Amino acid sequence: MSKMAEMDQTIRELRDAADSIISAADWLAQQFSGTDEDLSANPASVQKPAKKELKLEDVRSVLADKSRAGYTAEIRDLLKKYGADKLSKVNPADYEALLKDAEVLGDGK
């Protein structure tokens, strides 16, 4: 991975971490801004932190790392599992599941 690609990924990860911290802080502030009676009377008003939507680039980065680690054939099998012959044809709704499947590659070595 080139230095620029590494820097880009590091910056993306820092921004994601910052977004998560802000969401957690907002949630905590909301939890402690009212009384217990307010929260029990209207539990629907308590919002969970928003989940970050995965992008093609995020998935591509993880799969590229796994491919460089020697799991190219396994990645092709995963793409077929999700009905595609290449990543750009995978349904974005399947990105999270695909990433979970890809992350375990190499765990059993």
PLY file of the C-alpha trace (Angstrom):
ply
format ascii 1.0
element vertex 109
property float x
property float y
property float z
element edge 108
property int vertex1
property int vertex2
end_header
0.00 0.00 0.00
1.42 3.36 -0.96
2.07 6.03 1.63
-0.70 8.21 0.21
-3.20 5.35 0.36
-2.19 4.61 3.94
-2.54 8.28 4.87
-5.96 8.45 3.19
-7.14 5.37 5.08
-5.80 6.73 8.38
-7.59 10.03 7.85
-10.83 8.20 7.01
-10.52 6.08 10.16
-9.88 9.17 12.31
-12.96 10.89 10.87
-15.05 7.78 11.50
-13.80 7.64 15.09
-14.60 11.32 15.57
-18.13 10.80 14.22
-18.64 7.90 16.63
-17.43 9.95 19.60
-19.72 12.84 18.69
-22.69 10.49 18.35
-21.93 8.93 21.73
-21.55 12.35 23.36
-24.87 13.53 21.88
-26.58 10.37 23.11
-25.15 10.79 26.63
-26.14 14.46 26.73
-29.66 13.52 25.73
-29.80 10.78 28.37
-28.82 13.12 31.18
-30.60 16.26 30.02
-34.01 15.23 31.37
-35.37 13.52 34.43
-35.90 9.79 34.75
-39.65 10.43 34.46
-39.14 12.16 31.10
-37.25 9.17 29.73
-39.66 6.55 31.00
-42.66 8.52 29.76
-41.30 8.79 26.22
-38.68 6.12 25.50
-39.10 6.64 21.75
-37.46 10.05 22.07
-34.14 8.43 22.95
-32.16 8.03 19.77
-29.41 5.52 19.18
-26.26 6.76 17.47
-26.59 6.56 13.70
-24.77 3.70 12.05
-22.22 4.73 9.43
-23.20 3.67 5.94
-20.52 1.59 4.27
-19.24 2.77 0.92
-17.76 0.80 -1.94
-14.33 2.30 -1.19
-14.47 1.07 2.42
-15.22 -2.48 1.33
-12.68 -2.35 -1.49
-9.94 -1.32 0.94
-10.57 -4.28 3.24
-10.85 -6.75 0.37
-7.67 -5.41 -1.23
-5.77 -5.95 2.03
-7.08 -9.52 2.27
-6.18 -10.16 -1.37
-2.62 -8.95 -0.81
-2.46 -11.28 2.19
-3.13 -14.23 -0.14
-6.90 -14.67 0.06
-7.78 -13.73 -3.52
-9.56 -17.02 -4.27
-11.57 -16.78 -1.05
-12.59 -13.22 -1.92
-13.80 -14.38 -5.35
-15.88 -17.04 -3.58
-17.36 -14.41 -1.27
-18.29 -12.21 -4.21
-20.04 -15.17 -5.83
-21.85 -15.82 -2.56
-23.31 -12.32 -2.85
-24.25 -12.85 -6.51
-21.49 -10.85 -8.16
-18.39 -11.49 -10.20
-16.79 -8.22 -9.08
-17.19 -5.91 -6.12
-18.91 -3.11 -8.00
-21.81 -5.49 -8.74
-22.42 -6.38 -5.08
-25.62 -4.90 -3.67
-24.66 -2.09 -1.23
-27.12 -3.59 1.26
-24.79 -6.62 1.43
-21.60 -4.64 2.16
-21.78 -5.14 5.93
-22.30 -8.91 5.67
-19.57 -9.18 3.03
-17.14 -7.33 5.29
-17.96 -9.61 8.22
-17.31 -12.65 6.04
-14.05 -11.16 4.73
-12.74 -10.17 8.15
-12.61 -13.79 9.33
-10.41 -14.82 6.39
-7.09 -15.87 7.81
-8.27 -16.24 11.39
-8.01 -20.03 11.18
-4.67 -19.92 9.30
0 1
1 2
2 3
3 4
4 5
5 6
6 7
7 8
8 9
9 10
10 11
11 12
12 13
13 14
14 15
15 16
16 17
17 18
18 19
19 20
20 21
21 22
22 23
23 24
24 25
25 26
26 27
27 28
28 29
29 30
30 31
31 32
32 33
33 34
34 35
35 36
36 37
37 38
38 39
39 40
40 41
41 42
42 43
43 44
44 45
45 46
46 47
47 48
48 49
49 50
50 51
51 52
52 53
53 54
54 55
55 56
56 57
57 58
58 59
59 60
60 61
61 62
62 63
63 64
64 65
65 66
66 67
67 68
68 69
69 70
70 71
71 72
72 73
73 74
74 75
75 76
76 77
77 78
78 79
79 80
80 81
81 82
82 83
83 84
84 85
85 86
86 87
87 88
88 89
89 90
90 91
91 92
92 93
93 94
94 95
95 96
96 97
97 98
98 99
99 100
100 101
101 102
102 103
103 104
104 105
105 106
106 107
107 108
